Amino acid sequence: MAQGDRTVLNLAPREERGSRANRRLRRAGLVPGVIYGQDTDCVSFKVDARRLRVVLAEGHALFDIEVDGGSREPVIVKDQQHDPVRGHVVHIDLLKVRLDEKIQTTVPLELEGVEDAPGVKEGGVLEHVTRELNVEALPTAVPDRIVANVSGLGIAETMMLSSITPPPNVELLDDLEETVVATVTAPSRAEEPEAEIEEEAELVGEGEVPEGEEGAAEGGEEGSSESSDEG
């Protein structure tokens, strides 16, 4: 992706420090962050929360930043912290990269063909086990996401990472034979107890006396005969 095609995120220098200052920034609609570089010192910044949300929602692994109107520099997201309740970003770390040097990063792993999987059609439950993959590639080759097609999975079948072909010039770093992508489990048999209860109800309805009530019924009959004798 050429520089002109990449998204640009404008940042402002951040002099404020500490949790109290960060809370003030968030109340003002800003998100604090830090830029890391291989050969440069860390730079603290603040960014408009709404603009940051838009850029992150685009899902691009690589985008450009401009700090206080300076020159554009390519970065990737190194880390981000989210509010545990609302889910929005409350702090973000960016990493400067060189476009001619490979980097290691994580990429979302998405599934397609879930509803077409024979195991799902038969009532099985498909579990998405691995949702992120560790990859190595040039920054310009890092994909926004990797997609696995699970439309062939049947009941009790598992897809391993070895079944996935990565995009060109991208190396998968996770264990190909040990990493589980997705699995289909057989449907549960929770219906059986309900069937037994229905069967018992039918028997009671046909006149069979449930266990524990026979004595009470007999006692009632004896009592009525004794009273008739006394009369």
C-alpha positions as CSV (number, residue, x, y, z in Angstrom):
1,M,0.0,0.0,0.0
2,A,1.5,3.3,-1.1
3,Q,1.8,6.2,1.3
4,G,-0.9,8.2,-0.4
5,D,-3.3,5.3,0.0
6,R,-2.8,4.9,3.8
7,T,-5.0,6.4,6.4
8,V,-3.5,9.3,8.4
9,L,-4.1,9.8,12.1
10,N,-3.2,13.3,13.4
11,L,-1.7,13.4,16.9
12,A,-0.9,16.1,19.4
13,P,2.1,16.1,21.8
14,R,1.1,15.3,25.4
15,E,2.7,17.1,28.3
16,E,0.3,15.8,30.9
17,R,1.4,12.8,33.0
18,G,-0.3,10.6,35.5
19,S,-3.7,8.9,35.9
20,R,-5.4,12.1,37.0
21,A,-4.2,13.9,33.9
22,N,-5.3,11.0,31.7
23,R,-8.8,11.1,33.2
24,R,-9.1,14.8,32.4
25,L,-8.0,14.0,28.8
26,R,-10.7,11.3,28.5
27,R,-13.4,13.6,29.9
28,A,-12.4,16.1,27.2
29,G,-12.8,13.4,24.4
30,L,-9.2,12.6,24.0
31,V,-7.2,9.3,24.3
32,P,-3.6,9.3,25.7
33,G,-1.0,7.2,24.1
34,V,2.7,6.5,23.5
35,I,4.7,6.0,20.3
36,Y,7.6,3.6,20.4
37,G,10.4,3.5,17.9
38,Q,13.4,1.2,17.4
39,D,16.0,4.0,17.3
40,T,14.1,6.9,18.9
41,D,12.8,7.8,22.3
42,C,9.2,7.2,23.2
43,V,6.8,10.1,22.4
44,S,3.6,10.7,24.5
45,F,0.6,11.9,22.5
46,K,-3.1,12.6,22.7
47,V,-5.6,12.0,20.0
48,D,-9.3,12.7,19.3
49,A,-11.2,9.7,20.5
50,R,-13.8,9.8,17.7
51,R,-11.1,10.0,15.0
52,L,-9.2,7.1,16.6
53,R,-12.3,5.0,16.7
54,V,-12.8,5.6,12.9
55,V,-9.2,4.6,12.1
56,L,-9.2,1.5,14.2
57,A,-12.6,0.5,12.8
58,E,-11.1,0.4,9.3
59,G,-9.1,-2.5,10.5
60,H,-5.8,-1.7,8.7
61,A,-2.7,-3.2,10.2
62,L,-0.6,-0.3,8.9
63,F,-1.4,3.4,8.9
64,D,0.4,6.7,9.1
65,I,0.6,9.3,11.8
66,E,1.4,13.0,11.9
67,V,2.5,14.5,15.2
68,D,1.6,18.2,15.5
69,G,1.6,18.6,11.8
70,G,5.0,17.0,11.3
71,S,6.1,14.4,8.6
72,R,4.1,11.3,8.1
73,E,5.4,8.1,9.6
74,P,4.1,4.5,9.3
75,V,3.0,2.7,12.5
76,I,1.2,-0.4,13.7
77,V,-0.8,-0.8,16.9
78,K,1.4,-2.2,19.6
79,D,-1.2,-2.4,22.3
80,Q,-4.5,-0.9,23.4
81,Q,-6.4,-0.8,26.7
82,H,-10.2,-0.8,26.8
83,D,-12.7,0.4,29.4
84,P,-13.9,-2.8,31.0
85,V,-17.6,-1.7,31.0
86,R,-18.0,0.5,27.9
87,G,-15.4,-1.2,25.8
88,H,-13.9,2.0,24.2
89,V,-10.1,2.6,24.0
90,V,-8.7,4.4,27.0
91,H,-5.0,4.2,26.1
92,I,-3.1,3.1,23.0
93,D,0.5,2.3,22.1
94,L,1.8,2.7,18.6
95,L,5.0,1.3,17.1
96,K,7.0,3.1,14.4
97,V,8.1,0.7,11.6
98,R,10.4,0.6,8.7
99,L,8.7,-0.5,5.5
100,D,11.8,-2.5,4.4
101,E,12.1,-4.5,7.6
102,K,10.0,-7.4,8.6
103,I,8.0,-7.1,11.8
104,Q,6.2,-9.6,14.1
105,T,2.6,-8.7,15.0
106,T,-0.8,-10.2,15.6
107,V,-3.6,-10.4,13.0
108,P,-7.3,-11.2,13.6
109,L,-8.4,-14.7,12.5
110,E,-12.0,-14.8,11.2
111,L,-14.2,-17.7,10.1
112,E,-16.4,-18.0,7.0
113,G,-18.8,-20.8,6.0
114,V,-20.0,-21.5,9.5
115,E,-23.7,-22.0,8.5
116,D,-22.7,-24.3,5.6
117,A,-20.7,-26.6,7.8
118,P,-22.4,-30.1,7.8
119,G,-21.8,-30.4,11.6
120,V,-23.6,-27.2,12.3
121,K,-26.5,-28.2,10.0
122,E,-26.8,-31.5,12.0
123,G,-27.2,-29.5,15.2
124,G,-23.6,-29.4,16.3
125,V,-22.0,-26.3,18.0
126,L,-19.0,-24.7,16.2
127,E,-16.5,-23.1,18.6
128,H,-14.1,-20.5,17.3
129,V,-11.0,-21.4,19.4
130,T,-8.2,-19.2,18.0
131,R,-9.1,-15.6,17.2
132,E,-5.6,-14.0,16.6
133,L,-2.5,-15.3,14.8
134,N,1.1,-14.3,15.3
135,V,2.7,-13.4,11.9
136,E,5.9,-12.1,10.5
137,A,6.0,-10.0,7.3
138,L,7.0,-6.6,5.9
139,P,4.7,-3.9,7.3
140,T,3.2,-3.4,3.8
141,A,2.4,-7.1,3.5
142,V,0.7,-7.6,6.9
143,P,-2.9,-8.5,6.2
144,D,-5.8,-6.7,7.9
145,R,-7.2,-10.2,8.7
146,I,-6.8,-13.9,7.8
147,V,-9.9,-15.8,7.0
148,A,-10.5,-19.6,7.5
149,N,-13.2,-21.4,5.6
150,V,-14.9,-24.0,8.0
151,S,-17.7,-25.0,5.6
152,G,-16.4,-28.6,5.4
153,L,-16.4,-29.3,9.2
154,G,-18.5,-32.2,10.4
155,I,-19.6,-33.3,13.8
156,A,-16.6,-33.9,16.2
157,E,-14.1,-32.6,13.6
158,T,-11.4,-30.0,14.2
159,M,-9.6,-27.6,12.0
160,M,-5.9,-27.0,12.8
161,L,-3.8,-24.1,11.7
162,S,-1.9,-26.3,9.3
163,S,-5.1,-26.2,7.1
164,I,-4.8,-22.5,6.5
165,T,-2.7,-21.0,3.7
166,P,-1.4,-17.6,4.7
167,P,-1.3,-14.6,2.3
168,P,1.8,-14.2,0.1
169,N,5.0,-13.1,1.9
170,V,3.4,-13.7,5.3
171,E,4.8,-16.3,7.7
172,L,2.6,-17.9,10.4
173,L,4.5,-18.1,13.7
174,D,2.1,-20.2,15.7
175,D,2.5,-24.0,15.9
176,L,0.8,-25.3,12.7
177,E,0.1,-28.8,14.1
178,E,-0.9,-27.8,17.7
179,T,-3.0,-24.6,17.1
180,V,-6.7,-25.3,17.0
181,V,-8.7,-22.9,14.7
182,A,-12.2,-24.3,15.2
183,T,-14.0,-27.4,16.3
184,V,-17.6,-28.8,16.0
185,T,-19.0,-30.6,19.1
186,A,-22.0,-32.9,19.0
187,P,-25.4,-31.6,20.1
188,S,-26.1,-32.2,23.8
189,R,-28.7,-34.7,24.8
190,A,-30.6,-32.6,27.3
191,E,-33.9,-33.8,25.9
192,E,-33.8,-37.3,27.5
193,P,-34.7,-36.3,31.1
194,E,-37.7,-34.3,29.8
195,A,-38.9,-37.4,27.9
196,E,-38.7,-39.5,31.0
197,I,-40.7,-36.9,33.0
198,E,-43.4,-36.9,30.2
199,E,-43.5,-40.8,30.3
200,E,-44.1,-40.7,34.1
201,A,-46.8,-38.1,33.8
202,E,-48.6,-40.3,31.2
203,L,-48.5,-43.4,33.5
204,V,-49.9,-41.4,36.4
205,G,-52.6,-40.1,34.2
206,E,-53.5,-43.7,33.3
207,G,-54.2,-44.6,36.9
208,E,-50.8,-45.8,38.1
209,V,-50.2,-44.6,41.6
210,P,-46.8,-42.9,42.0
211,E,-44.3,-44.4,44.5
212,G,-44.8,-43.1,48.1
213,E,-48.5,-42.5,47.7
214,E,-49.6,-46.2,47.8
215,G,-49.5,-46.3,51.6
216,A,-51.5,-43.2,51.9
217,A,-54.1,-44.6,49.5
218,E,-54.4,-47.9,51.4
219,G,-54.6,-46.0,54.7
220,G,-57.5,-44.0,53.3
221,E,-59.4,-47.1,52.3
222,E,-58.9,-48.8,55.7
223,G,-60.1,-45.7,57.5
224,S,-63.3,-45.6,55.4
225,S,-64.1,-49.3,56.0
226,E,-63.6,-49.0,59.7
227,S,-65.9,-46.1,60.0
228,S,-68.6,-47.9,58.0
229,D,-68.2,-50.9,60.4
230,E,-68.6,-48.7,63.4
231,G,-71.8,-47.3,61.9
